[in-house]
Amino acid sequence: MTDKILAGVALLGLLAFLITVPIFVPHVDLILFTLGCLSLAAYDFWRELFSRR
């Protein structure tokens, strides 16, 4: 259970780290890159959260 909590905290940390790019440099390509990174990380988190081991 603690691994899932730690993964959620890591996902929030990634969000906090990546959100600075579109805020301070609002270019479309950087925003799309940030959304791509966040969506891949969220997909991986979602798969691991509901995986049956």
C-alpha distance matrix in Angstrom:
0.0 3.8 5.4 5.4 6.6 8.8 10.0 11.0 12.8 14.4 15.6 17.1 18.7 20.2 21.5 23.1 24.6 26.0 27.3 30.0 31.8 32.8 33.6 36.0 37.2 37.4 38.6 37.7 36.7 34.3 32.8 32.4 30.9 28.3 27.5 27.2 24.8 22.6 22.8 21.9 18.9 17.8 18.6 16.5 13.5 14.3 14.8 11.6 9.7 11.8 12.5 13.1 12.7
3.8 0.0 3.8 5.4 5.0 6.0 8.5 9.8 10.5 12.1 14.1 15.3 16.3 18.2 19.8 20.9 22.3 24.1 25.5 27.8 29.8 31.2 31.8 33.9 35.4 35.8 37.2 36.7 35.6 32.9 31.6 31.6 29.8 27.1 26.7 26.7 23.9 21.8 22.6 21.7 18.3 17.7 19.1 16.8 13.7 15.4 16.3 12.9 11.5 14.3 15.0 16.0 15.3
5.4 3.8 0.0 3.8 5.4 5.0 6.0 8.6 9.8 10.3 12.2 14.2 15.0 16.2 18.2 19.8 20.6 22.2 24.0 26.4 28.0 29.5 30.4 32.5 33.6 34.0 35.1 34.4 33.1 30.5 29.4 29.1 27.2 24.7 24.4 23.9 21.1 19.3 20.1 18.7 15.4 15.3 16.4 13.7 11.0 13.2 13.6 10.0 9.5 12.7 12.8 14.3 13.5
5.4 5.4 3.8 0.0 3.8 5.4 5.0 6.2 8.7 9.7 10.4 12.4 14.1 15.1 16.5 18.4 19.8 20.9 22.3 25.1 26.7 27.7 28.7 31.0 32.1 32.2 33.3 32.4 31.3 28.9 27.4 27.0 25.5 22.9 22.1 21.9 19.4 17.2 17.6 16.8 13.5 12.6 13.8 11.8 8.5 10.1 11.2 8.1 6.5 9.9 11.0 13.1 13.3
6.6 5.0 5.4 3.8 0.0 3.8 5.4 5.1 6.3 8.6 9.8 10.7 12.3 14.3 15.3 16.6 18.4 20.0 21.0 23.6 25.6 26.7 27.2 29.6 31.1 31.3 32.8 32.2 31.5 28.8 27.2 27.3 25.9 22.9 22.4 22.7 20.1 17.6 18.6 18.3 14.8 13.8 15.8 14.2 10.6 12.3 14.2 11.5 9.6 13.0 14.6 16.7 16.9
8.8 6.0 5.0 5.4 3.8 0.0 3.8 5.4 5.0 6.1 8.6 9.8 10.3 12.2 14.1 15.1 16.3 18.2 19.7 21.9 23.9 25.5 26.0 28.0 29.4 30.1 31.4 31.2 30.1 27.2 26.1 26.3 24.4 21.5 21.6 21.7 18.7 16.6 18.2 17.4 13.7 13.7 15.9 13.8 10.7 13.4 15.0 12.1 11.3 15.0 16.0 18.2 17.9
10.0 8.5 6.0 5.0 5.4 3.8 0.0 3.8 5.4 5.0 6.1 8.7 9.7 10.4 12.3 14.2 15.1 16.3 18.1 20.6 22.1 23.5 24.5 26.6 27.6 28.0 29.1 28.4 27.2 24.6 23.4 23.3 21.4 18.8 18.5 18.3 15.4 13.5 14.7 13.7 10.1 10.2 12.2 10.0 7.1 10.1 11.7 9.1 8.9 12.7 13.6 16.4 16.5
11.0 9.8 8.6 6.2 5.1 5.4 3.8 0.0 3.8 5.4 5.0 6.3 8.6 9.8 10.5 12.4 14.2 15.3 16.3 19.1 21.0 21.9 22.6 25.1 26.3 26.4 27.8 27.1 26.4 23.8 22.1 22.2 20.9 17.9 17.3 17.8 15.3 12.6 13.8 13.9 10.4 9.3 12.0 11.0 7.5 9.8 12.4 10.7 9.3 13.0 14.9 17.8 18.6
12.8 10.5 9.8 8.7 6.3 5.0 5.4 3.8 0.0 3.8 5.4 5.1 6.1 8.6 9.8 10.5 12.2 14.2 15.2 17.5 19.7 21.1 21.4 23.5 25.1 25.7 27.4 27.3 26.6 23.6 22.2 22.9 21.3 18.0 18.2 19.0 16.1 13.6 15.7 15.9 12.2 11.9 15.0 13.9 10.8 13.4 15.9 14.0 13.0 16.7 18.4 21.1 21.6
14.4 12.1 10.3 9.7 8.6 6.1 5.0 5.4 3.8 0.0 3.8 5.4 4.9 6.2 8.6 9.7 10.4 12.1 14.0 16.1 17.9 19.6 20.4 22.2 23.4 24.2 25.5 25.4 24.3 21.3 20.3 20.8 18.8 15.8 16.4 16.7 13.4 11.6 14.0 13.5 9.8 10.6 13.6 12.0 9.7 13.1 15.1 13.3 13.3 17.0 18.1 21.1 21.3
15.6 14.1 12.2 10.4 9.8 8.6 6.1 5.0 5.4 3.8 0.0 3.8 5.4 5.1 6.2 8.7 9.8 10.5 12.0 14.8 16.2 17.4 18.5 20.7 21.7 21.9 23.1 22.6 21.7 18.9 17.6 17.8 16.2 13.1 13.1 13.7 10.8 8.3 10.5 10.7 7.1 7.3 10.7 10.0 7.8 10.7 13.2 12.3 12.2 15.6 17.2 20.6 21.4
17.1 15.3 14.2 12.4 10.7 9.8 8.7 6.3 5.1 5.4 3.8 0.0 3.8 5.4 4.9 6.2 8.6 9.9 10.4 13.0 15.2 16.2 16.5 18.9 20.5 20.7 22.5 22.4 22.1 19.0 17.4 18.4 17.1 13.6 13.8 15.3 12.7 9.9 12.5 13.5 10.2 9.9 13.6 13.5 11.0 13.4 16.4 15.6 14.8 18.2 20.2 23.5 24.4
18.7 16.3 15.0 14.1 12.3 10.3 9.7 8.6 6.1 4.9 5.4 3.8 0.0 3.8 5.3 5.0 6.1 8.6 9.9 11.6 13.9 15.7 16.0 17.7 19.4 20.3 22.1 22.5 21.8 18.4 17.5 18.8 16.9 13.5 14.7 15.9 12.8 10.9 14.1 14.6 11.3 12.1 15.7 15.0 13.1 16.0 18.6 17.4 17.2 20.8 22.3 25.5 26.0
20.2 18.2 16.2 15.1 14.3 12.2 10.4 9.8 8.6 6.2 5.1 5.4 3.8 0.0 3.8 5.4 5.0 6.0 8.3 10.5 11.8 13.6 14.7 16.4 17.4 18.2 19.4 19.6 18.5 15.3 14.5 15.5 13.4 10.2 11.5 12.4 9.1 7.7 11.2 11.5 8.6 10.1 13.5 13.0 11.9 14.9 17.2 16.6 17.0 20.4 21.7 25.1 25.7
21.5 19.8 18.2 16.5 15.3 14.1 12.3 10.5 9.8 8.6 6.2 4.9 5.3 3.8 0.0 3.8 5.4 5.2 5.8 8.8 10.5 11.4 12.2 14.6 15.8 16.0 17.6 17.6 17.3 14.1 12.6 13.9 12.7 9.0 9.7 11.7 9.3 6.9 10.3 11.8 9.5 9.9 13.5 14.1 12.8 15.0 17.9 17.9 17.7 20.8 22.6 26.2 27.3
23.1 20.9 19.8 18.4 16.6 15.1 14.2 12.4 10.5 9.7 8.7 6.2 5.0 5.4 3.8 0.0 3.8 5.7 5.5 7.1 9.9 11.3 11.1 13.1 15.0 15.8 18.1 18.8 18.7 15.2 14.0 16.1 14.9 11.2 12.6 14.9 12.5 10.5 14.0 15.5 13.1 13.6 17.3 17.6 16.0 18.4 21.3 20.9 20.6 23.9 25.7 29.2 30.0
24.6 22.3 20.6 19.8 18.4 16.3 15.1 14.2 12.2 10.4 9.8 8.6 6.1 5.0 5.4 3.8 0.0 3.8 5.7 6.2 8.1 10.7 11.1 12.1 13.6 15.1 16.8 17.9 17.2 13.5 13.2 15.3 13.3 10.0 12.5 14.1 11.3 10.6 14.3 15.1 12.9 14.5 17.8 17.7 16.9 19.7 22.1 21.6 21.9 25.3 26.7 30.1 30.7
26.0 24.1 22.2 20.9 20.0 18.2 16.3 15.3 14.2 12.1 10.5 9.9 8.6 6.0 5.2 5.7 3.8 0.0 3.8 5.4 5.8 7.9 9.4 10.8 11.4 12.3 13.7 14.3 13.6 10.0 9.6 11.5 9.6 6.3 9.0 10.8 8.5 8.1 11.8 12.9 11.6 13.1 16.2 16.7 16.4 18.9 21.2 21.4 21.9 24.9 26.3 30.0 30.9
27.3 25.5 24.0 22.3 21.0 19.7 18.1 16.3 15.2 14.0 12.0 10.4 9.9 8.3 5.8 5.5 5.7 3.8 0.0 3.8 5.5 6.0 6.5 8.9 10.2 10.5 12.7 13.5 13.8 10.4 8.9 11.6 11.0 7.4 9.3 12.1 10.8 9.5 12.8 14.9 13.7 14.3 17.6 18.7 18.1 20.0 22.8 23.2 23.2 26.1 27.9 31.6 32.8
30.0 27.8 26.4 25.1 23.6 21.9 20.6 19.1 17.5 16.1 14.8 13.0 11.6 10.5 8.8 7.1 6.2 5.4 3.8 0.0 3.8 5.8 5.1 6.1 8.1 9.7 12.2 14.0 14.3 10.7 10.3 13.5 12.6 9.6 12.2 14.9 13.4 12.8 16.3 18.0 16.8 17.8 21.1 21.9 21.3 23.5 26.2 26.4 26.5 29.5 31.2 34.8 35.8
31.8 29.8 28.0 26.7 25.6 23.9 22.1 21.0 19.7 17.9 16.2 15.2 13.9 11.8 10.5 9.9 8.1 5.8 5.5 3.8 0.0 3.8 5.5 5.6 5.6 7.3 9.0 10.9 10.8 7.1 7.6 10.8 9.8 7.7 10.8 13.0 12.1 12.4 15.6 17.1 16.7 18.1 20.9 21.8 21.9 24.0 26.4 26.9 27.4 30.3 31.7 35.4 36.5
32.8 31.2 29.5 27.7 26.7 25.5 23.5 21.9 21.1 19.6 17.4 16.2 15.7 13.6 11.4 11.3 10.7 7.9 6.0 5.8 3.8 0.0 3.8 5.7 5.2 4.6 6.9 8.4 9.4 6.5 5.4 9.1 9.5 7.6 9.6 12.5 12.6 12.5 15.1 17.3 17.3 18.1 20.8 22.3 22.4 24.0 26.6 27.5 27.8 30.3 32.1 35.8 37.2
33.6 31.8 30.4 28.7 27.2 26.0 24.5 22.6 21.4 20.4 18.5 16.5 16.0 14.7 12.2 11.1 11.1 9.4 6.5 5.1 5.5 3.8 0.0 3.8 5.8 5.9 9.4 11.4 13.0 10.1 9.0 12.8 13.2 10.9 12.7 15.9 15.7 15.0 17.8 20.2 19.7 20.2 23.2 24.7 24.3 25.8 28.7 29.5 29.3 32.0 34.0 37.7 39.1
36.0 33.9 32.5 31.0 29.6 28.0 26.6 25.1 23.5 22.2 20.7 18.9 17.7 16.4 14.6 13.1 12.1 10.8 8.9 6.1 5.6 5.7 3.8 0.0 3.8 6.1 9.3 12.3 13.4 10.5 10.7 14.5 14.4 12.7 15.2 17.9 17.4 17.4 20.4 22.4 21.9 22.9 25.8 27.0 26.8 28.7 31.3 31.9 32.1 34.9 36.7 40.4 41.5
37.2 35.4 33.6 32.1 31.1 29.4 27.6 26.3 25.1 23.4 21.7 20.5 19.4 17.4 15.8 15.0 13.6 11.4 10.2 8.1 5.6 5.2 5.8 3.8 0.0 3.8 5.9 9.2 10.2 7.7 8.7 12.2 12.3 11.5 14.1 16.4 16.4 17.0 19.7 21.5 21.6 22.8 25.4 26.7 27.0 28.8 31.2 32.0 32.5 35.2 36.7 40.5 41.7
37.4 35.8 34.0 32.2 31.3 30.1 28.0 26.4 25.7 24.2 21.9 20.7 20.3 18.2 16.0 15.8 15.1 12.3 10.5 9.7 7.3 4.6 5.9 6.1 3.8 0.0 3.8 6.5 8.7 7.2 6.8 10.3 11.6 10.9 12.6 15.3 16.1 16.4 18.5 20.8 21.3 22.1 24.4 26.2 26.6 27.9 30.4 31.7 32.0 34.3 36.1 39.8 41.4
38.6 37.2 35.1 33.3 32.8 31.4 29.1 27.8 27.4 25.5 23.1 22.5 22.1 19.4 17.6 18.1 16.8 13.7 12.7 12.2 9.0 6.9 9.4 9.3 5.9 3.8 0.0 3.8 5.6 5.4 6.3 8.7 10.0 10.7 12.4 14.3 15.6 16.6 18.3 20.2 21.4 22.4 24.2 26.1 27.0 28.2 30.3 31.8 32.5 34.7 36.2 39.9 41.4
37.7 36.7 34.4 32.4 32.2 31.2 28.4 27.1 27.3 25.4 22.6 22.4 22.5 19.6 17.6 18.8 17.9 14.3 13.5 14.0 10.9 8.4 11.4 12.3 9.2 6.5 3.8 0.0 3.8 5.5 5.1 6.2 8.6 9.9 10.5 12.2 14.3 15.3 16.2 18.3 20.0 20.7 22.2 24.3 25.5 26.3 28.3 30.2 30.9 32.8 34.2 38.0 39.7
36.7 35.6 33.1 31.3 31.5 30.1 27.2 26.4 26.6 24.3 21.7 22.1 21.8 18.5 17.3 18.7 17.2 13.6 13.8 14.3 10.8 9.4 13.0 13.4 10.2 8.7 5.6 3.8 0.0 3.8 5.4 5.1 6.1 8.6 9.9 10.4 12.3 14.2 15.2 16.5 18.4 19.7 20.9 22.7 24.2 25.4 27.0 28.7 29.9 31.8 32.8 36.6 38.0
34.3 32.9 30.5 28.9 28.8 27.2 24.6 23.8 23.6 21.3 18.9 19.0 18.4 15.3 14.1 15.2 13.5 10.0 10.4 10.7 7.1 6.5 10.1 10.5 7.7 7.2 5.4 5.5 3.8 0.0 3.8 5.4 5.0 6.1 8.5 9.7 10.5 12.2 14.0 15.4 16.6 18.1 19.8 21.2 22.4 24.0 25.8 27.1 28.2 30.4 31.6 35.3 36.6
32.8 31.6 29.4 27.4 27.2 26.1 23.4 22.1 22.2 20.3 17.6 17.4 17.5 14.5 12.6 14.0 13.2 9.6 8.9 10.3 7.6 5.4 9.0 10.7 8.7 6.8 6.3 5.1 5.4 3.8 0.0 3.8 5.4 5.1 6.1 8.5 9.9 10.5 12.1 14.3 15.4 16.2 18.0 20.0 20.8 22.0 24.1 25.7 26.3 28.4 30.0 33.7 35.3
32.4 31.6 29.1 27.0 27.3 26.3 23.3 22.2 22.9 20.8 17.8 18.4 18.8 15.5 13.9 16.1 15.3 11.5 11.6 13.5 10.8 9.1 12.8 14.5 12.2 10.3 8.7 6.2 5.1 5.4 3.8 0.0 3.8 5.4 5.1 6.0 8.6 9.8 10.3 12.2 14.2 15.0 16.1 18.3 19.7 20.5 22.3 24.2 25.2 26.9 28.2 31.9 33.6
30.9 29.8 27.2 25.5 25.9 24.4 21.4 20.9 21.3 18.8 16.2 17.1 16.9 13.4 12.7 14.9 13.3 9.6 11.0 12.6 9.8 9.5 13.2 14.4 12.3 11.6 10.0 8.6 6.1 5.0 5.4 3.8 0.0 3.8 5.5 5.0 6.2 8.6 9.8 10.7 12.4 14.1 15.3 16.7 18.3 19.8 21.3 22.8 24.1 26.1 27.1 30.8 32.1
28.3 27.1 24.7 22.9 22.9 21.5 18.8 17.9 18.0 15.8 13.1 13.6 13.5 10.2 9.0 11.2 10.0 6.3 7.4 9.6 7.7 7.6 10.9 12.7 11.5 10.9 10.7 9.9 8.6 6.1 5.1 5.4 3.8 0.0 3.8 5.4 5.2 6.2 8.5 10.0 10.7 12.1 14.1 15.5 16.4 18.0 20.0 21.2 22.1 24.5 25.7 29.5 30.8
27.5 26.7 24.4 22.1 22.4 21.6 18.5 17.3 18.2 16.4 13.1 13.8 14.7 11.5 9.7 12.6 12.5 9.0 9.3 12.2 10.8 9.6 12.7 15.2 14.1 12.6 12.4 10.5 9.9 8.5 6.1 5.1 5.5 3.8 0.0 3.8 5.5 5.1 5.9 8.5 9.8 10.2 11.9 14.1 15.0 15.9 18.0 19.8 20.4 22.4 23.9 27.6 29.4
27.2 26.7 23.9 21.9 22.7 21.7 18.3 17.8 19.0 16.7 13.7 15.3 15.9 12.4 11.7 14.9 14.1 10.8 12.1 14.9 13.0 12.5 15.9 17.9 16.4 15.3 14.3 12.2 10.4 9.7 8.5 6.0 5.0 5.4 3.8 0.0 3.8 5.5 5.1 6.2 8.6 9.8 10.5 12.4 14.1 15.2 16.5 18.4 19.7 21.4 22.4 26.1 27.7
24.8 23.9 21.1 19.4 20.1 18.7 15.4 15.3 16.1 13.4 10.8 12.7 12.8 9.1 9.3 12.5 11.3 8.5 10.8 13.4 12.1 12.6 15.7 17.4 16.4 16.1 15.6 14.3 12.3 10.5 9.9 8.6 6.2 5.2 5.5 3.8 0.0 3.8 5.5 5.3 6.2 8.6 10.0 10.8 12.3 14.2 15.6 16.7 18.2 20.4 21.2 24.9 26.1
22.6 21.8 19.3 17.2 17.6 16.6 13.5 12.6 13.6 11.6 8.3 9.9 10.9 7.7 6.9 10.5 10.6 8.1 9.5 12.8 12.4 12.5 15.0 17.4 17.0 16.4 16.6 15.3 14.2 12.2 10.5 9.8 8.6 6.2 5.1 5.5 3.8 0.0 3.8 5.5 5.1 6.0 8.5 9.9 10.3 11.9 14.1 15.3 16.0 18.4 19.8 23.5 25.0
22.8 22.6 20.1 17.6 18.6 18.2 14.7 13.8 15.7 14.0 10.5 12.5 14.1 11.2 10.3 14.0 14.3 11.8 12.8 16.3 15.6 15.1 17.8 20.4 19.7 18.5 18.3 16.2 15.2 14.0 12.1 10.3 9.8 8.5 5.9 5.1 5.5 3.8 0.0 3.8 5.4 5.0 6.0 8.6 9.7 10.2 12.1 14.1 14.9 16.6 18.0 21.8 23.6
21.9 21.7 18.7 16.8 18.3 17.4 13.7 13.9 15.9 13.5 10.7 13.5 14.6 11.5 11.8 15.5 15.1 12.9 14.9 18.0 17.1 17.3 20.2 22.4 21.5 20.8 20.2 18.3 16.5 15.4 14.3 12.2 10.7 10.0 8.5 6.2 5.3 5.5 3.8 0.0 3.8 5.5 5.1 6.2 8.6 9.8 10.6 12.4 14.1 15.8 16.4 20.1 21.5
18.9 18.3 15.4 13.5 14.8 13.7 10.1 10.4 12.2 9.8 7.1 10.2 11.3 8.6 9.5 13.1 12.9 11.6 13.7 16.8 16.7 17.3 19.7 21.9 21.6 21.3 21.4 20.0 18.4 16.6 15.4 14.2 12.4 10.7 9.8 8.6 6.2 5.1 5.4 3.8 0.0 3.8 5.4 5.2 6.1 8.5 10.0 10.6 12.0 14.5 15.3 19.0 20.2
17.8 17.7 15.3 12.6 13.8 13.7 10.2 9.3 11.9 10.6 7.3 9.9 12.1 10.1 9.9 13.6 14.5 13.1 14.3 17.8 18.1 18.1 20.2 22.9 22.8 22.1 22.4 20.7 19.7 18.1 16.2 15.0 14.1 12.1 10.2 9.8 8.6 6.0 5.0 5.5 3.8 0.0 3.8 5.4 5.0 6.0 8.6 9.8 10.2 12.4 14.0 17.8 19.5
18.6 19.1 16.4 13.8 15.8 15.9 12.2 12.0 15.0 13.6 10.7 13.6 15.7 13.5 13.5 17.3 17.8 16.2 17.6 21.1 20.9 20.8 23.2 25.8 25.4 24.4 24.2 22.2 20.9 19.8 18.0 16.1 15.3 14.1 11.9 10.5 10.0 8.5 6.0 5.1 5.4 3.8 0.0 3.8 5.4 5.0 6.2 8.6 9.7 11.0 12.1 15.8 17.8
16.5 16.8 13.7 11.8 14.2 13.8 10.0 11.0 13.9 12.0 10.0 13.5 15.0 13.0 14.1 17.6 17.7 16.7 18.7 21.9 21.8 22.3 24.7 27.0 26.7 26.2 26.1 24.3 22.7 21.2 20.0 18.3 16.7 15.5 14.1 12.4 10.8 9.9 8.6 6.2 5.2 5.4 3.8 0.0 3.8 5.4 5.2 6.2 8.5 10.3 10.5 14.2 15.4
13.5 13.7 11.0 8.5 10.6 10.7 7.1 7.5 10.8 9.7 7.8 11.0 13.1 11.9 12.8 16.0 16.9 16.4 18.1 21.3 21.9 22.4 24.3 26.8 27.0 26.6 27.0 25.5 24.2 22.4 20.8 19.7 18.3 16.4 15.0 14.1 12.3 10.3 9.7 8.6 6.1 5.0 5.4 3.8 0.0 3.8 5.5 5.2 5.9 8.8 9.9 13.6 14.9
14.3 15.4 13.2 10.1 12.3 13.4 10.1 9.8 13.4 13.1 10.7 13.4 16.0 14.9 15.0 18.4 19.7 18.9 20.0 23.5 24.0 24.0 25.8 28.7 28.8 27.9 28.2 26.3 25.4 24.0 22.0 20.5 19.8 18.0 15.9 15.2 14.2 11.9 10.2 9.8 8.5 6.0 5.0 5.4 3.8 0.0 3.8 5.5 5.1 6.5 8.5 12.2 14.4
14.8 16.3 13.6 11.2 14.2 15.0 11.7 12.4 15.9 15.1 13.2 16.4 18.6 17.2 17.9 21.3 22.1 21.2 22.8 26.2 26.4 26.6 28.7 31.3 31.2 30.4 30.3 28.3 27.0 25.8 24.1 22.3 21.3 20.0 18.0 16.5 15.6 14.1 12.1 10.6 10.0 8.6 6.2 5.2 5.5 3.8 0.0 3.8 5.5 5.6 5.9 9.7 11.7
11.6 12.9 10.0 8.1 11.5 12.1 9.1 10.7 14.0 13.3 12.3 15.6 17.4 16.6 17.9 20.9 21.6 21.4 23.2 26.4 26.9 27.5 29.5 31.9 32.0 31.7 31.8 30.2 28.7 27.1 25.7 24.2 22.8 21.2 19.8 18.4 16.7 15.3 14.1 12.4 10.6 9.8 8.6 6.2 5.2 5.5 3.8 0.0 3.8 5.5 5.1 8.6 9.7
9.7 11.5 9.5 6.5 9.6 11.3 8.9 9.3 13.0 13.3 12.2 14.8 17.2 17.0 17.7 20.6 21.9 21.9 23.2 26.5 27.4 27.8 29.3 32.1 32.5 32.0 32.5 30.9 29.9 28.2 26.3 25.2 24.1 22.1 20.4 19.7 18.2 16.0 14.9 14.1 12.0 10.2 9.7 8.5 5.9 5.1 5.5 3.8 0.0 3.8 5.8 8.9 10.7
11.8 14.3 12.7 9.9 13.0 15.0 12.7 13.0 16.7 17.0 15.6 18.2 20.8 20.4 20.8 23.9 25.3 24.9 26.1 29.5 30.3 30.3 32.0 34.9 35.2 34.3 34.7 32.8 31.8 30.4 28.4 26.9 26.1 24.5 22.4 21.4 20.4 18.4 16.6 15.8 14.5 12.4 11.0 10.3 8.8 6.5 5.6 5.5 3.8 0.0 3.8 6.5 9.4
12.5 15.0 12.8 11.0 14.6 16.0 13.6 14.9 18.4 18.1 17.2 20.2 22.3 21.7 22.6 25.7 26.7 26.3 27.9 31.2 31.7 32.1 34.0 36.7 36.7 36.1 36.2 34.2 32.8 31.6 30.0 28.2 27.1 25.7 23.9 22.4 21.2 19.8 18.0 16.4 15.3 14.0 12.1 10.5 9.9 8.5 5.9 5.1 5.8 3.8 0.0 3.8 6.3
13.1 16.0 14.3 13.1 16.7 18.2 16.4 17.8 21.1 21.1 20.6 23.5 25.5 25.1 26.2 29.2 30.1 30.0 31.6 34.8 35.4 35.8 37.7 40.4 40.5 39.8 39.9 38.0 36.6 35.3 33.7 31.9 30.8 29.5 27.6 26.1 24.9 23.5 21.8 20.1 19.0 17.8 15.8 14.2 13.6 12.2 9.7 8.6 8.9 6.5 3.8 0.0 3.8
12.7 15.3 13.5 13.3 16.9 17.9 16.5 18.6 21.6 21.3 21.4 24.4 26.0 25.7 27.3 30.0 30.7 30.9 32.8 35.8 36.5 37.2 39.1 41.5 41.7 41.4 41.4 39.7 38.0 36.6 35.3 33.6 32.1 30.8 29.4 27.7 26.1 25.0 23.6 21.5 20.2 19.5 17.8 15.4 14.9 14.4 11.7 9.7 10.7 9.4 6.3 3.8 0.0
